[in-house]
Amino acid sequence: MSADKEKLLSVAMIVKDEETNIRRALEAIKDVADEIIVVDTGSTDRTPEIVKEYTDKLYFHEWQNDFSEARNYSLKFPTCEWVLIYDADEEASESFKKNIRDFLMKQPKDVNTVYIPTISYMDINYTRTEVASTSRIFRKGTIEYKNVVHNQAKYKPKVVRGNFPILHYGYIWTRALKRKKYERTGNLIREQLKDAKHPIERLYYLVQLYKTESIGGYTHKKNQVAWETLAEIKRVGKVPAIGLEFLYMFGLDCMFAGLKDLGRDLLQKCIDATPQYPDPYFGMMALYERSKDWDELSKWGEKFFNVLDEAMKNVENFDWTIMSFKQVPLAHILMARAMLKRKDFEGFNNHISIAFSEDENINIDKKNLYVLMNDIKESVEAKDEFEKLLPGLRVMVEGVEKSGIVVYYDSVVEKIAELEVEVDEVLLDKLSCRNELSKYIIKKMKTSEDKLLDFITKSDYLNFVEKNGIPGLLLFYSVLQNTKDTVDTLKTLSSLRKIEDEKIQGVLYALLGDCYLSLKRFKEALSQYKKSLEILPELSQFIKPIIEDLSTKLDPEMDGVYEEMYTHFASGKEFIFDIMGYVGQENAEKLYLISEAPLALYVSGVSFIQKDAQKAETLLKKVENIDEFPFYYYRLAKIYEKKDIKKAFEYHIKAVEENNKLADLALGRYSYSGLYPSTQISFMKSNDEMIWVGNISEKFSTLGIIHPIRSWKKSESFMYASPYPSDEALRIYEEREKEAYKSAPLEIKKEVILKGLIDSDFKDIKLLGVDKEKYESVFEDLGVSVKDTSNNLLIVGEFEKNYDLSDILKKAKKVLAFAYVPDLKDRENVVWFIPKFRVLRTTSQLISLFEKEGFKVSKVEAIDGNLRCIQAYKE
């Protein structure tokens, strides 16, 4: 007990069979309280004996199946100015023990109620917690409890908050104990429901059952009770106090389940019934946050704070729990989000400051902090905007630090670096990060030093090169020469001489030769090149010419061998070393934040092409020495495919001209030759709209005879390829296709032809574009004769080859045709990429074509997305 003469703090407890918990609870509170009152409601274990070790104020009271009755009985005995409601499964924190008495003594006489946080541990290892502030400390005589099960405090204003947590262990149950507690409470309420005659009384217990099912039951049971409760409210014809609580909670449940209209209606019913009740206003804030309607959120937020302020002054007027008291910090976080989205940075700073005030920060959930930080990342677009919100960010970081919550600021750090905001080291040191790359971003901001090499190698150069061989060494050198001067590059390379691998050594000495050559130290350069040649003779094609030049004259403009070696070992690949696979896609996007080296800019730019084309273009256009990147123009072309296809076409052409390996991305067999027979036909107009552009060898090799860069243009009645492959090119391609592929791309399956012929009921047919041998078993199975004189025509592949089919269709009476149509909204649709396709039509254009030739289309069937089966006949 406290030795203070002033009778300041009483502790009131109700207990039953708590011998496993009670000693911890009493040990923690014994030196804080002036008296401890314990009411035992029927223990059969050693609970009373343990209590007597700590207090002589032990009272026995028969359990009346009513928690509020027992709680109110315990409140008859306190004699001190303040009373703490305390349970056996709780423990006063160190902060509570050190500070609560001073805090209470400083409170003015008009303060009657103190909210303090309860930290509930959710697992046996104390790793998962929940935090909620509740009214726990009251002036003697100002408190009364109501309700049989979920006893609720009816208290008096003025309300204040203290950040002195109570630790709660009651949720660390075995499954059996948890089930037992849930069933005991639920059964007690159901018994009360059986005897409840008055509609208001019945409604009260339905709401209590709803709360119980919310805590420990099943979701479907909770919702069953919810619908029953809602129906009961309608029968009553008004919303009693306990019903307001339910409407608020169920309104939130509906909103979180996506039933926003119903949730809004329930919350509005609360407001209409009792406008002074703050909880539904907070619910409206949450609802409009989910709808991302920031103006509405702000409007309801202002209403919430106004109503909340009045409620706190007149809390004795409420016969039910005001749950939003504990949501005040979150409400300010929601308002901060809205202010941020509306570019009101002063408002953002103001709400953040209140949310993270010393008495509140313990209540803020980490999930909400991460949402807020993501808002900063997504919404702040300019350096001056970020500078305006820095005061709020600083408050948030300091508040999080005080609360002991572990939060990672990776997204904020990335934004600071991206916008080049100047932030002092004190704040930077507080920005803890999960991602290793973020830590390098902070290091770069502190020192302005390029961190690409250190990040890639984890500052262990020797291990990196030994592990990744010649590709790793050449990548290492590429970064070195772009981030360090020649002398530092020479020193760093020299430190790698202890590597024992001879192939790596051979390339290393060649690179050392390049460094000496750059420094015009020609004798040392010559020596290093000779060592390289001795160790690795296969480099002779690069090194011999430069040795000869160095032996005969000193040319100050002489180039080294690095670029030729790089090209040789890269062998046409985009990267000599799989840098993206090595650092991971997520980190690849952010390399530009730790380095301005061409490699960092290029890798990040490429990583952003699908995600953010504008950012990708900005980064790629910062790359100066584009010769190092053989896919540079190809990547630019990919960016422009979606916004300027004419420009994309130009970039694709430039890409294959600069890097002839790009002419056959699918097989890697054919280089760009420029020798691709094509045709210009009269229907082609210079102003025809270009609707698609791409390198078709991404999906299918053009086998060295069809141009790999293609655009699709739109004429009046079809789309055509440009360049338009000549008939000879198609013939050669199809010959090579048979050798290159077991089955041609988009080859029509036998069962598709079979079904089409069954539906057509043809007895004989003439084939056009059909490989008779391939489908001969189908014809035999159906007993269909193949005759050149037949008026029944089976057409496959001709619609994709020919713009004019009038001669083909002239003599036919009935036609079964198969044709591919593209998905006009999907630029990755495979139909655009087939090399031998040079004409495409939509389904409606195919139908029009037949009708123009005098046919009546009897059937059109979609097969496998892009394939159409058409049956037509002449009357």
VENWO-V275351 format. One record per run of one state. SS is the DSSP state (2 for helix, 1 for strand, 0 for the rest). FROM is the first residue (numbers start at 1). LEN is the number of residues. Records with the same first field share a line. If there is no record, write none. Layout:
# VENWO-V275351
SS->FROM-LEN ; FROM-LEN
This chain:
# VENWO-V275351
0->1-8 ; 16-6 ; 30-5 ; 41-6 ; 53-5 ; 61-6 ; 75-7 ; 86-4 ; 93-1 ; 106-7 ; 122-7 ; 140-4 ; 147-5 ; 155-4 ; 169-6 ; 196-3 ; 217-2 ; 237-4 ; 257-3 ; 274-5 ; 291-3 ; 314-1 ; 318-5 ; 342-3 ; 356-5 ; 364-2 ; 380-3 ; 404-6 ; 420-5 ; 431-5 ; 448-4 ; 458-3 ; 484-2 ; 495-7 ; 519-3 ; 536-1 ; 553-9 ; 571-8 ; 584-1 ; 589-2 ; 594-4 ; 608-5 ; 621-5 ; 629-3 ; 641-4 ; 659-1 ; 665-13 ; 679-10 ; 699-10 ; 715-4 ; 723-2 ; 726-1 ; 741-9 ; 761-3 ; 769-3 ; 783-2 ; 787-5 ; 797-9 ; 811-3 ; 821-9 ; 834-5 ; 841-2 ; 853-3 ; 864-3 ; 874-2
1->9-7 ; 35-6 ; 58-3 ; 82-4 ; 90-3 ; 113-9 ; 129-11 ; 144-3 ; 152-3 ; 159-10 ; 678-1 ; 689-7 ; 709-6 ; 719-4 ; 725-1 ; 764-5 ; 785-2 ; 792-5 ; 814-7 ; 839-2 ; 856-8 ; 867-7
2->22-8 ; 47-6 ; 67-8 ; 94-12 ; 175-21 ; 199-18 ; 219-18 ; 241-16 ; 260-14 ; 279-12 ; 294-20 ; 315-3 ; 323-19 ; 345-11 ; 361-3 ; 366-14 ; 383-21 ; 410-10 ; 425-6 ; 436-12 ; 452-6 ; 461-23 ; 486-9 ; 502-17 ; 522-14 ; 537-16 ; 562-9 ; 579-5 ; 585-4 ; 591-3 ; 598-10 ; 613-8 ; 626-3 ; 632-9 ; 645-14 ; 660-5 ; 696-3 ; 727-14 ; 750-11 ; 772-11 ; 806-5 ; 830-4 ; 843-10
